[in-house]
Amino acid sequence: MVPLSRWRAGAAGVAAVAMVFAVAPAVSAAPVLLSQNKPVTVSTTGGDNYAGRNAVDGSTSTRWASQKNIDPAWIYVDLGAVAAVSQVKLTWDQSCAKSYRVELSTNATNWSSIYETTTGDGSVDDLAVGGNARYVRVYGTVRCRTGSAYGYSLQEFQVYGTTGPDTESPTTPGNVRASDIKSTSATLSWDASTDNVGVTAYDIFNTGQLVKTVSGTTLSTTLTGLTPNTNYGFYVNARDGAGNVSQASDTVPVKTPPQVIDNDPPTAPGNLRSTGTTANSVALTWNASTDNIGVTGYQVFSGGTQVGSATGTTATISGLKANTAYTFTAKATDDAGNVSPASNAVTVTTKSGGDAIGEVKQITTSTDVPWGLVNLPDGSALYNERDTHKITRVTQSGTKTTVGTISNVSGTDGEGGLLGLEISPDFATDHWLYVYHTSPNDNRIIRVKYENGSLGASQVLLTGIVRNKFHNGGRLRFGPDGKLYAGVGDGQSGDRAQDLNSLNGKILRLNPDGSVPSDNPFAGKYVWSYGHRNIEGLAFDSQGRLWEAELGNSVMDELNLIKKGGNYGWPSCEGTSGSGCSNSGYTKPVRTWGVSSASPGGLAIVNDTLFMSCLRGERLYRMKINGNGTDSPVAYFQGTYGRLRTVEPTSTGGLWLTTSNGDKDSTGNNSNTKIMQVALN
C-alpha cells in the first residue's frame, strides 16, 4: 500500500484522497520521471518567458508564471498515457502557492484531488501520492505573495510513476458496523481493505445506490440526510487508483427512529368517491386527512388487500375485471408509520368492454424471486428463480413443474444469482435455453438443453463478467439478426462502463455459440454499446431496433434507443444530469424518470408499445413508440402489487408480469411474489 503523505523540513501538509476516475495501471517497475518535456496546459501565463513548458524542462533556471493577481490558477501536464502516479515534486520560487491541491484525471475533464494543503511556503514540495491518471494538475487557490504584482510561479513540476496493468482488486472491507443512529443520520465504520498498490477510496452504498465516497484513509463516516423511520441496508466497496473495485462488504441494516415520538394516527380520509370508471379501472378521490405531525401518504384497499397508493388525494386503480363490482376504502399514513381508520366504503361497477390495459389475473405465486421468463411453443412458460437457482415450467392455468436446477450459481447477498433467461430462435430444432447467472467468481452466460420436460447438457459461452453485490445486470434478448444481446451492469465500478476492454457496463452481442460476431462495432470485442450503469430491460421493436431500460444511481433512470457502438455516458452522465452530459459523444436518453418513480426491472414491446416494469416505483409504464421517441408514459398499478421485476409478452398477445418483493439477499424461498398475466385490448 502506498501511503499518501507530504514530507519536507519545516513545512506541514494535509493529505486528502478522493475519487479517481481511472482505467489502468500500476506497479511492476521502479518509478521513473514521466513529465519531462511533455505537453503542458495552463490557465494563464505571465508572458512568453514564463510559458508552461518551462516547468517541465528539467531546469530550475526557467519557470512557469501565471498572470498577476488572478486566483485560482492552474497548470497540468499530459503524461501521454495513463500511469500509476507515485510521486509529485514541485519546485517553487517565492511566488508560491499557499493553498493548492494536486489533482489527477484520465480525460482532462473529471479531476480528483489526491493532495491539498493550506500551509504552502515555497521551496520544494516532494509529495508521495497514489493514483492512476494521464493528466496531473496543480491547482492554486491562494498565493503566497498576495500583492497585485504577483502570481504563481513554479520552477519545476515533476511527476514520477510507472506504467503497466494493475488488475488486482482491493480486499473486501471488513466488520462494517453502524453507531450513533439518529432520525436523519448514522455513523458507519469498517476495517481497512488492503491493495497491491493502495486503496484510494471507499464507496458507501444503500442497496445498490451510491450514497457517499470517502478517502482511502477514512474508515468511519457519518451519513446524513436520511429519512426518519426508514430501513436502510448499507455496505462498503473499496477502490484503488486503477479503478479496480473490491467485492462488497456484508450489509449492515439500519433503522432510523422517528423524528419525534408520535403515537397519534391521522384522521380517516373523508368522502371517498368515484370520479370515473372504465372497463378495467376506477378513478377515486377523497377528502384529505389531518395529523398532529403531517400526513405522508394514502393507501387504497379492496377486500382487505392494498390495491393502490398515493401521496395526494386521488388514485386510479387499474387491472380490474370488466362489468364487475368492487368495494374500496382508503387509509392515511404519517411519518411514524401510524395508519388512520378506514374511510367510508364505496362500491363501483366497472363498465363493459376493455381498456388498453385490461384485467390482471394471478397465474401462480412463488416463494423466491422470478427473474427471467420465456414462452414455450406449447403456450406454457419457463421462469427461473434467482435464489433457489431452479427453472420452473408454468401453464396458463398455473400448474408448476420444476424442470431442473442450474449448477455453479452463487448469490451475492444482494441481487446476484440466477438472472436472465432466453430461448433460442431455433428452439424447435436445437432446444437451447440461454442463461445469465452469477458464479462464485464472476457473472457468465451459458446455454442448456431443454428436452422432454427437463434440463440436459450445458455449455459455458462467456465468462469474466465482474460480479458484485449489486449491478450485475443480467437481461438476455435474441435480436431479429439471430444474435444474443446481454445487458451487463458495471459491477459497482463506473470506470468499467467506459473501458472497452471490460465486459461490464455494456450491452454485449454474441453469436449463438458464444463467439464474437464479425460485424460488432469494436473488432474482436463483444461490446455493442457502452457507458451503462445497470441494465435489466432489453426489447426489440418491429423495425429491429433495440430499446434498453437502465437503473440510475440517485437522480435519473433511463429509457434508451441503442445505437451500434453508442456511448451512453455513465459515470460522468446520469440521465441528463452531470457535468459530462454536454459531451457530444454521448447518446442522450429517450426518456428519464426520477429513481423513486421508476428503477426499471424489465422491458417488453407489444405492437410497438413499450411496457416498463418498475421496482422502486412499483408501477408499470406504457409508452407508444413514436419515431425515435415515445408518447407520454402512463403509469399503471402504482402501489398495487409492490415491486415489479419482469415483464414479457405472452404467446396470446398480453403480458406476463412478475413481482419482486423481499429480494435484497441471496436466501432462497424467503420471498412472497406473484406471477400474473395482464390482458392487452
N, C-alpha and C positions, 0 to 999 in steps of 0.2 A: 504494500500500500504506500503510495506517495503522499506524505503529509503536505498540507498547504500551509506555508509559513512565510514570513518575511524576516530576513536577518540582515542587520547592518549595524555597526557600532554607533551608539549614540542616537539611534532612531528606533521608534516603535511603530508597529503597524497593526492593522486589523485585517484579518483574513476572512474572506467570505466566499462561499461556493454557491452557485445557483445552477439552474437547468442549462445543460449544454446540448444543443441540437447537433449531433454529430453522427456520422456513419462510418467509422472505420477505426481504426488503428491502434497500435500501441507499441509494445515494447520488446523487441527482441535484440536490439543492438544498443550500443552506448549512445547517449545523446550527442548530437552534433549541432553546429551553428546552422540554422535554416534560413535566416532572414537576410543575410548579407547580399546586397545588390539586387534584392527582389523588388518588385513594383510596390510603390507606396502611394497612398491616397491621404490627403489632409483636408481639414475643414477650411483652413485659411493659411496663408503664408505671408511673412513679413517682407518678402521681396525675392528677387532672383538668387541672391546669395544665401538664402535661407530655405531652399527647397526641401521638400520632404525626403528626397533621395539621400540628402546629406546625413540623415540619421541612420542609414543602413550601409554606409560606405566603408566602415571599418576604421574610420579616423575620428579622433576626438577634437581635431582642429577645425572640423566643419560641424555645422549644426542645422537642425530644422528649427525655425522660429515661427510662431503663429502671429497673426495680425495683432497689433497692440490693443489692449483694453477690451478684449472680447472673451466672454465666458458663455458657454463652455467652448473648448477647442479640443480637437482630436486628430490622431494620426493612426492609420492602420497599414499593416504590411500583408501582402499576399504571398503566402509560402509556396504557392503553385500547386499544392495538393494537400489533402487532409493529413495531418501528422499528429502524433502524440506529443503535446507540448509539456515539457517538464521544468523549464526554467525561462524566466524573462529577466533580462538585465538592462536597466535603464541608467544611463549616464547623463545627469542633468548639469546645467550650469546654474548661476544664481537666479535666473528666471525660471524657477522650477514650478512644479505643481504641489501646492499644499494639500489639496484634496483631489484625488483622482482614483480611477479604477482601471483594471486590466480586464478586457473582455475577449471572448472567443466567439467565432461564428464559422459555419461551414458554407454560408452563402452571401456574406456581407450584408444581410438584411436582418436576420434574427440574431441578436447578440446576447450572450450570457456572461455575467460577471464572475470571475474566479478570484479576484483580489480587489480590495479597496482600502483606502486609508484617508484620514483627515489630518494626519500629522507629518506629511512630507516636508523635508527640509533641504532637498538638493543632494549633491554628491552622487553616490552610486546606490541604487536600489537593486539588490540581487534577490530575486523572488523565486522560491521553489514552489511550483504550482503543479496542477494536474488537469488535463483535459485534452480533447481532440478537436482540432479546428484547422481550417485552411487560412483563415484571416485572424490576426491578432491586433487588438486596438488598445491604445492608451487614451483614456477619455478624461481630460482635466476639467474640473468644475470650479476650483478656487486657486488663484495664482499665489505663489509665494511673495511676489512683489506686486502689490495691488494698485500701484500708481498707473495713471493713464498712459504712461510712456512704455509700459511693459506688457509682454505677452507671455507665452510659454516657450521654453527653449530646451530642446533635447539634443544632446550631442550624439549619443548612440542609443539605438533601440535594437537589442539583440534578443532573438528568440532561439532557444535550443530545444531539441526533441528528437524523436525517432519516427521513422515510417515503417509500415508493416502491419499486417492484420492483427487485431485483437478480437477474438471471438469468444473469450471466456466471460461468462456472466458472473456477477457477484453472488455470494451465497444468500440464502433466504434470511431476511431479518427474523430474529427470534424473540420469544417472550413478549409479544405485544400485549399491552395492558392499558387499561383506562383508569383515570382517577379524577377527582375534583369535578364530578359530573353535575352540571347545573342545567337550568332550563334551556339556556341558549348556548352553552359551551361545554367542552370536556377536554381534558388533557390526555394525550396519547403518548406512550413511551414504548421503547423497544430496545433490544440488544443489537449491537453493531453487526453489519454484514462485513465480509472480507472480499477482496478482489485482487487479482494478479497485478493490476495497475493502481487502482484506487477507486473507492466509491465517491462519486461526485454529488449524488442527490438521493433523497428518499421521496417517493411519491405516496401520498396517503389517499386511499380510495374508500368510498362508501358503496358497497355492492356494485362495483364496476364503474362508478363515476369518480373522476379525479376531483378531490376537494382541496388539496394543498400539496405544494412541493417545498421541501426544506433542504438545506445543505447536507453534504455527505458527512459532516462532523456533528450534525444535530441528531440527538437521539430522544428528544422529547419536544412536543409542541402542543399548543392549545388551539383547538378547533373552535372557531366562533361562528355566529350566525346560524346556529342550529335551531330547530323548531321545537318548542316545548311539547312534552307528552308524545314523543315520537321515538320509534325504534330505528336504530342505525346498526350497520354491520361494517366496522372499519377494519382495514388491513393495510399492509405496507409492502411496497416493492422497492428494492434498491436498484440504483442505476449507475453505470460507470461512464466515463467520458466518451467511449466509443458507441454509446447508445445501447449497450448490452443491458438487459433487464433481468433481475432475479425472478425466481418463482415467488408467488405471493406468500406472505406470512399467513398464519392462522387468522381467522376472523375473530375480533373481539366485539361481542354485542354490547350496545349502549342504549339505554332507555332514558331519555331526558325527562325530568319531572315536570309537572305542570308549572306554569309561571306563578300561579297563585293557587292556594288551596280553594277548590271550587267544587262543592257538592250539590249545587243548585242546577237542575236541568232547565233547558229552555221551556217556554210555554209551548203548547201544542199548536201546530200550524192551523190556521182557521180557513173555513170556507173552501175546502178542496173541491175543485170542479173541473169539468172537461171543457176545453175550448175548441175542440175539433177532433174528428175521427176519420180514419181511412180504413181500408180493408185490413191492414196489418199494423196499425199504430193508433195510439191515443195521445193527444196533447193535453197536459194537465197544468193547472195553476192553482195557487193558494195564497192566502194572506201570510205575511211574514210573522215569524215567531219573535219573541223577545227573550233576553237573557241578561243576568246580572253582569256578565263579562262581555259576551258577544256570541252571536250565532255564527258558526263556521260553515255549515252546510246542511243539506236535507237529503233524506233517503226516502225512496218511494217503494211501497210494498204491494204485493198482490198475493193473497192467500198465505200470508206469513213469510213469503220469500221476497228478498230485495230484488227489484227489477229495474231500478234506476237510481241515479244520484244527481245532485245539482248544487251549485253554490248560490244560485238565485232562487226565485220562487216559481220557476217553470221547468217542466221536463216533458220530453216526448218518449213514450215507451214503444219500442219497435219489436218486430218479430212475432207479432200476435197472430192468432188464427182468425180468418175472416168469419164474419157473421156469428160472433161469439161474445158472450157477456163476461166482463172482467170487473172485479171489485178492487179498488185501490184505496190505500191510506198513505199518509206522509208523516214523517217524524223529523225533528230538528236535532242537530248535534252542536256542542260547543267545543272549545279548545281543550277542555279537560276530559273529553270523551263522554260527557253526560248526554243522555238521549231523552228527548221530550216524550210525553204521552203521544199517542197516535191522534192524528186529525180525524175529522169526520170521514166516514167511508163514502165513496162514490162509485156507483156501478155504471159502466159504459159498455155498449154493444158495438163492436166493430162492424163495418159495412161489408157488403158482398164485393166480390171481385178480387183484385190483387194489386199490391204496390210494387215498385222496383225491388225493394227488399221485402220478401214475403215471410211466411211463417217459419219459425225456428223449431226444429224437432231435435230433442236429445236422443241420440242413437245409442250411446252407451257411456259408461264412466270409466275412470282409471284411477288407481292409487299412485301412479307415477306421473311423469311429465311426457305426454305425447309430443314429439318434436317434428320428425319427418313423416309424410304421408303420401302414398301414391295409389292410383286407381289400377285395379287388375282388369283384364279383359272381360271377366265374368260379372262385372258390376260391383264386386266387393272391393275392399281396400286393404292395404297393409300400412301399419304405422309402427314406429319404433318408440321405445321408452328410454328416455335419456339415462336414467339412473339404474334401472334393472338390466339394461342392455339387451332387452328382448325385442323381437319383432312379432307383431300380432296381426292376424287377419280378422277383419270385422265385416260382417254382411250388412246389407241395407236394413235388416231387421234388428241388428245389434248383437248377433251371435259372435262371440270372440273365440279364437283359437290361436294359441302361441305356436308359431311355426319354427322358432329357433332362437338361439342367443348368439350374439356376435362376440367372439373371443378377443382377448387382449384390449378390452376397452377399460379406460380408467377415468374416474371422476377427478374433479379439481377442487372440491369443496366450494364450488361456485356454479359455473354454467358450462363445464366441460362434460364429456361423456359420449353417449351415442346420439349423434346430431342429425345431419342431413340424410335423406333417403330419396333416391330417384330410380326410375325404371327405364330399362333400355328401350330406345325407339324400335328395336328389333326383338322385343321380348318374346314374341310368338315363336321365334326360331332359336334365339340364343339364351333366353331365360336368365339374363343377368339383372341383378339389383346392384345399384351403386350406393355406397355408404361412406359418409364422412364421420370420423369418430376421433376421440382423444385416446391416445395410448399412454402408457406410463412415461414415455419420453417425448412425445410430440403429438400433433394432430396429423391425420393421414386420410387418404382416400383409398378405399378398397372396392372390389366387386365380388359378389357372392351369388352362386346359382340358387334359384328358387324353382324347384321342380317337385311335382307330386305332393304339394302341400307342405314341404319342409325345405329348410336351408341345406345347401350342399357345399361343394368346394368353393374356396375363395382365393382371390389374388390381390396382392398389395400393388396399387398403381402409383401412389405418390406418398412419400414420407418427408419429414423435415420441416413441416409447418410448425412454428413455435407455439407451444401451448402455454396457457397461464390460467389463473383462477377464473377470469372473465376475458372477453374479447377474443373468443375462439372462432367466431363466425360459424359456418357450417352448412349453409344452404347450397343445394345442388340443383342444377336445371340443365336438361338437354335442350340445345337450340335447334332451330329448323335446319341448320347446317350439319346436324349429326354430331356436333362437338359437345363435350361436357363442360359446363361452366360451374365454378365453385366460388362462393363468397367467403372470403377469409378475413378474420379480424386481425388487428395489429399486435395481438399478444401483449397488450398493455405497454407497448413502446411505439410512440408516434413516429420515431425516426424510421422504423421499418417500412412505414407506408410509402415513403419517398425513395427507398432503396430498391432499385430494380434487381438487385442480387438477392433480395429477400422474398420469400413467398407470402409474407404477412402484409395485411393492409391492402389486399389486392382482390380483383376478380381474376381467377385463373381459368385458362382454356386448355382442355386436354382432348386428345383423341380417345376414343372409347377404350383403347388398350393401354392408356396411361402415357403414351408418348407425346412429345411436343408437336403440335401442328406446324407445318412448314410456313403457313401464312400468318402466324402470330406476329404482332407488331414489333417485337423485340427478338431478334434472331436467337434461336436456341433456348428461349425462355417461355415459361408457362404464362407469363403476365399478359393479360388482356387490357386491364385498366388498373390504375394505382392511385394512391392518395386517399385511401378509405380508412375509416376508424373501425367499425364493426358492422358486418353485413349479415342480415338474416332474411332479406327478401329479394328474390330474383324472379322475373317473369318476362316472357316474350309476347309481343303483340302480333297482330295479323300481318304486319309488314316485316316481321322478323327482327324487330328492334328489341334490345334488351333494356328493361327497366330495373332499377335497384332501389331498395329501401334500406337506409343506413341510420344506425343509432349514433347521435352526437353525444357529447360529454355532459355539459350543463346548460347549454344555450339553445342549440337547434338540432333537430333531426331532419333528415333529407330524403327527398324522392329525386332520383337522378335518371336521366336518359343516357345510357352508356355509349360512349364512342370508343372505337378501336384505338388503343394507345392513350386514352384520355387520362389526365391528371386531375383528381377531384379535390386536391388542396390540403387534406389533413396531413400534419397537425397545425400548420400555420393558418388554416381557414376552417372554421366550423360552420357549415351552412353558408350564410353570408356575413358571418361575424369573424373578425380577426384582422390583424394588420396585413396578413398576406393575401386577403381576398381581392386586392386590386391587381394581383398578378394575372396578366393576360394569358398566361399559360395554363391557368386553372379553368376547368369547366364548371360553370355555375349550376346549382341545383334547380330543378324544375319547380319544386315546392319545398317549403320548410315549415316546421312546427316547433313550438316550444317543447322541451323534452317532457314536461309534465302532462302534456296533452297528446303525446304520441308514444315514442320509444317503440318503433316498429318491430314486430316479431315475424311477419310473413307478408307475402305479396302474391296476388293472383290476378289474372286477366281473363274475363269472360266477355265475349262480344265487344272487345276493345274498351272495356270498362275496368279500371283498376280497383282492386279491393285490398286495403292495407290493414292488417290486424295490429293492434297496439297493446303493449304490455303495461307500462306505467299509466298510459292514457285510458286503458280499459274500455276501448271502443273499436269499432270497425269503420274505416273511412271508405267512401265510394266516390270515385272520380272518373268521369268520362274522358278518354283520350281525345284531345283536340289538336291536331297537327303535332308540333313538338312540345305541347303542353297539355294541360287538363282543364276541365271546368272546375268550379269551386268545390272543394271537398265537402261532403255531407257526412256527419258522424251518426252512427247507429250504436245502440246497445250500451250507451255510456253508463257504467256502473251496474249493468245488468248481470254480467257473468264474471266480472273480475278481469284478470289479465288474460289477453287473447294472444296465443302463441302462433299457431299455424293456420293459414287459410289456403285452400286448394280448390280448384274446380272439381265438381263431381262428374261422373260419367253421364249424368242426366241433365246437365245444364245449370245446376245450382252450385252451392259452396259447401265444402267441409270446413268446419271451424272448431279448433281445439282451444281449451283454456289452459292456463299455466299458473295455477295457484299453489303456493308452497314450494317454490322452485329455486331456492337460493343455497342449496347444498347438493351433495352427491349421494345422499342416502336414498335407497330405493324404497318404494311403496310407502312414502310418508306424505303424499300429496293428495289433494282432493280435486280432481279435474274431470272435465266433460268433453265428449266428442259429439258434435252436433252437425246437423245439416240445415242450411239456410236456403229457402226457396227464392229463386230469382224470376220475376214475372216480366 
